[in-house]
C-alpha cells in the first residue's frame, strides 16, 4: 500500500462502516446490510468491493467457498484523514472554524458539550480528573 492517503467514495464509506462493525464479511452480508436488491444490486456491491481491494481499502481472504472482506484502514484513521482534508479545503486550514461551524448547528446535546469541555480542558493541561 502506498503512503498516499486513501480517499474512499461515499459508497465505499458505507461499505467500510459495515466492515468496521462486523470485522470480516462476505459480499452477501454487505449487500443485505445495504438494503438488498431494492437499494443496491449484488453485482454492483461485488464490483465496488473488488475495486476497494485494488485500492487497498479492504483485504480479501478465502474461507471455504466464501471470500471474506476486512477493512484495511481503521475507522479512526479514516475519520482523521477526512477531517484533515475538510479542514484544509473547506475551512482554509482552520480547525477552529470547523469546530465553530459544527457547534453552530445547535444539534449538540448537553452531554456532548460536557465531553467537549472536558477534552478542551485536557488539551489545555487543566484537567483535574
C-alpha positions in Angstrom: 0.0 0.0 0.0 1.3 3.5 -0.8 2.0 6.3 1.7 -0.6 8.4 -0.1 -3.8 8.8 1.9 -6.7 6.8 0.5 -9.9 8.6 -0.3 -12.9 6.4 -0.1 -16.0 7.4 -2.0 -19.3 7.9 -0.3 -20.5 4.4 -1.2 -17.1 2.9 -0.2 -17.5 4.6 3.2 -20.9 2.9 3.6 -19.3 -0.4 2.9 -16.4 0.4 5.3 -18.9 1.2 8.0 -20.3 -2.4 7.7 -16.8 -3.9 7.7 -15.8 -1.9 10.8 -18.9 -3.1 12.6 -18.7 -6.8 11.7 -14.9 -7.2 11.1 -14.9 -9.8 8.2 -17.9 -10.2 6.0 -19.0 -11.6 2.7 -20.3 -9.6 -0.3 -23.8 -11.1 0.5 -23.6 -9.7 4.1 -22.7 -6.3 2.8 -25.4 -6.4 0.1 -28.1 -7.3 2.7 -26.8 -4.7 5.2 -27.2 -2.0 2.4 -30.8 -2.9 1.8 -30.5 -5.8 -0.7 -31.7 -5.5 -4.3 -34.2 -2.7 -3.5 -31.3 -0.4 -2.7 -28.2 -1.9 -4.4 -27.6 -4.7 -6.9 -25.4 -7.6 -5.7 -23.1 -7.3 -8.6 -22.6 -3.6 -8.0 -21.6 -4.2 -4.4 -19.3 -7.1 -5.6 -17.6 -4.8 -8.1 -17.2 -2.0 -5.6 -15.6 -4.3 -3.1 -13.2 -5.6 -5.8 -12.2 -2.0 -6.6 -11.8 -1.3 -2.9 -9.5 -4.4 -2.7 -7.4 -3.0 -5.6 -7.2 0.4 -3.9 -6.0 -1.2 -0.7 -9.1 -0.1 1.3 -10.0 -3.7 2.1 -8.4 -7.1 2.0 -10.0 -10.4 0.9 -9.4 -13.9 2.1 -10.9 -17.2 1.3 -12.9 -19.0 3.9 -14.2 -22.2 2.4 -16.3 -21.2 -0.6 -16.7 -17.6 0.6 -14.5 -14.6 0.2 -14.4 -12.5 3.4 -13.5 -8.9 3.2 -11.9 -6.8 6.0 -11.2 -3.1 6.3 -7.5 -2.3 5.9 -7.9 1.2 7.4 -9.1 1.8 10.9 -12.3 3.9 11.3 -10.3 6.4 13.4 -7.5 6.9 10.8 -10.1 7.3 8.0 -12.0 9.9 10.0 -8.8 11.8 10.7 -7.8 11.8 7.1 -11.2 13.1 6.1 -11.3 15.7 8.8 -7.8 16.9 7.9 -8.8 17.2 4.2 -12.0 19.1 5.2 -10.1 21.5 7.4 -7.6 22.2 4.6 -10.1 22.5 1.8 -13.3 23.8 3.3 -12.0 25.8 6.3 -8.8 27.1 4.8 -6.7 25.2 7.4 -8.7 26.4 10.5 -9.7 23.7 12.8 -11.4 26.3 15.0 -13.7 27.3 12.1 -14.6 23.6 11.6 -15.5 23.3 15.3 -17.4 26.6 15.4 -19.3 25.6 12.3 -20.1 22.1 13.8 -21.2 23.5 17.1 -23.2 26.3 15.5 -25.8 23.9 14.1 -27.3 23.5 17.7 -27.5 19.7 17.5 -25.1 19.1 20.3 -26.6 17.6 23.5 -25.6 18.8 26.9 -23.7 15.5 27.4 -21.7 16.1 24.2 -20.9 19.7 25.2 -19.7 18.5 28.6 -17.5 15.9 26.8 -16.1 18.7 24.5 -15.4 20.9 27.6 -13.5 18.0 29.3 -11.5 17.4 26.1 -10.6 21.1 25.8 -9.5 21.2 29.5 -7.3 18.2 28.9 -5.7 19.8 25.8 -5.1 23.0 27.8 -3.5 20.9 30.6 -6.1 21.9 33.1 -7.8 18.6 33.6 -8.5 17.7 37.2 -9.5 14.1 36.7 
